[in-house]
Amino acid sequence: MKREIRKLNKTSNHSYSVVIPKDIVRKYKWRERQRLTVEDRGKGVVIIRDLKKR
């Protein structure tokens, strides 16, 4: 897996954003406004997954 360096951008007083590389978005077939889950695993690890509808 190729390592990508990204900046953390402040978007408002209450949120931040990180730009995900286009090749990763295409790999997982994500689209604009796709709903994703963000999980904090601690020790600097954050997991982003597609929201599974139940």
BALUM-823833 format. One record per atom (N, C-alpha, C, O): residue in three letters; x, y, z. Coordinates in steps of 0.2 Angstrom, whole numbers, plus 5000, padded with zeros to 4 digits. Example, Ala and Ser with C-alpha at 12.3 -4.5 7.8 and 13.67 -1.06 7.14 Angstrom:
BEGIN
ALA506649725039
ALA506249785039
ALA506649845039
ALA507149835042
SER506449895035
SER506849955036
SER506450005039
SER506750065040
This chain:
BEGIN
MET500449945000
MET500050005000
MET500450065000
MET500950075004
LYS500350114996
LYS500750174995
LYS500550225001
LYS499950235002
ARG501050255004
ARG500850295009
ARG500750365006
ARG501150395002
GLU500150395009
GLU500050465007
GLU500050515013
GLU499850495018
ILE500350575012
ILE500350625017
ILE499750675015
ILE499750695010
ARG499350685020
ARG498850735020
ARG498750785025
ARG499050765031
LYS498450835024
LYS498450895029
LYS497750885033
LYS497250865029
LEU497650905039
LEU497050905042
LEU496850975042
LEU497151025044
ASN496250985039
ASN495951055037
ASN495351075042
ASN494951025043
LYS495351125045
LYS494751155049
LYS494251175044
LYS494351225040
THR493651145045
THR493051165040
THR492551215044
THR492251255041
SER492551205051
SER492151255055
SER492351255062
SER492951225063
ASN492051285066
ASN492251285073
ASN492151215076
ASN492451195082
HIS491751165073
HIS491651105076
HIS491851045072
HIS491750985074
SER492251055066
SER492450995062
SER493051005058
SER493251065057
TYR493350955056
TYR493950955052
TYR493850905046
TYR493350865046
SER494250915041
SER494150865036
SER494850845033
SER495350875034
VAL494950785030
VAL495550755027
VAL495350735020
VAL494850705019
VAL495650755015
VAL495550735008
VAL495850665007
VAL496450655008
ILE495350625005
ILE495550555003
ILE495750544996
ILE495450574991
PRO496350514994
PRO496650514988
PRO496050474983
PRO495750434985
LYS496050504977
LYS495550484972
LYS495650404971
LYS495150374970
ASP496250384970
ASP496350304969
ASP496050264974
ASP495850214973
ILE496050284981
ILE495750254986
ILE494950254985
ILE494650204986
VAL494750314984
VAL493950314983
VAL493750274977
VAL493250244978
ARG494150274972
ARG493950224966
ARG494050154968
ARG493550114966
LYS494550134972
LYS494650064974
LYS494050034978
LYS493849984976
TYR493750074982
TYR493150054986
TYR492550074983
TYR491950064986
LYS492550104977
LYS491950124973
LYS491450174977
LYS490850164977
TRP491850214981
TRP491450264985
TRP491250324980
TRP491550334975
ARG490750354982
ARG490450414978
ARG490350474982
ARG490450474988
GLU490350534979
GLU490250594982
GLU489550584987
GLU489050564985
ARG489650614993
ARG489150614998
ARG488950545001
ARG488450535004
GLN489450494999
GLN489350425002
GLN489350435010
GLN489750465013
ARG488950395013
ARG488950395020
ARG489550345023
ARG489550285021
LEU489950365027
LEU490550325030
LEU490450325037
LEU490250375040
THR490750275040
THR490850275048
THR491550295049
THR492050275045
VAL491650325055
VAL492350345057
VAL492450315064
VAL492050335068
GLU492950275065
GLU493050245071
GLU493750255074
GLU494250245071
ASP493750285080
ASP494350295084
ASP494650235087
ASP494250215092
ARG495150205085
ARG495450145089
ARG495950165094
ARG496150125097
GLY496150225095
GLY496650255100
GLY497350245097
GLY497450215091
LYS497850275100
LYS498550275098
LYS498650295091
LYS499050275087
GLY498250345089
GLY498250375082
GLY497950335076
GLY498150355071
VAL497550285078
VAL497250245073
VAL496550265072
VAL496150265077
VAL496350285066
VAL495650295064
VAL495450255058
VAL495850245053
ILE494950225059
ILE494650175053
ILE494050205050
ILE493550225053
ILE494050215043
ILE493550235039
ILE493250185035
ILE493650145032
ARG492550175036
ARG492250115032
ARG491650135029
ARG491350185031
ASP491350105024
ASP490750115021
ASP490250095026
ASP490250045030
LEU489650135026
LEU489150125031
LEU488750065028
LEU488450075023
LYS488650015032
LYS488249955030
LYS487549965032
LYS487449985038
LYS487149965027
LYS486449975029
LYS486149905032
LYS486249855029
ARG485749905037
ARG485549845040
ARG484749845040
ARG484549795042
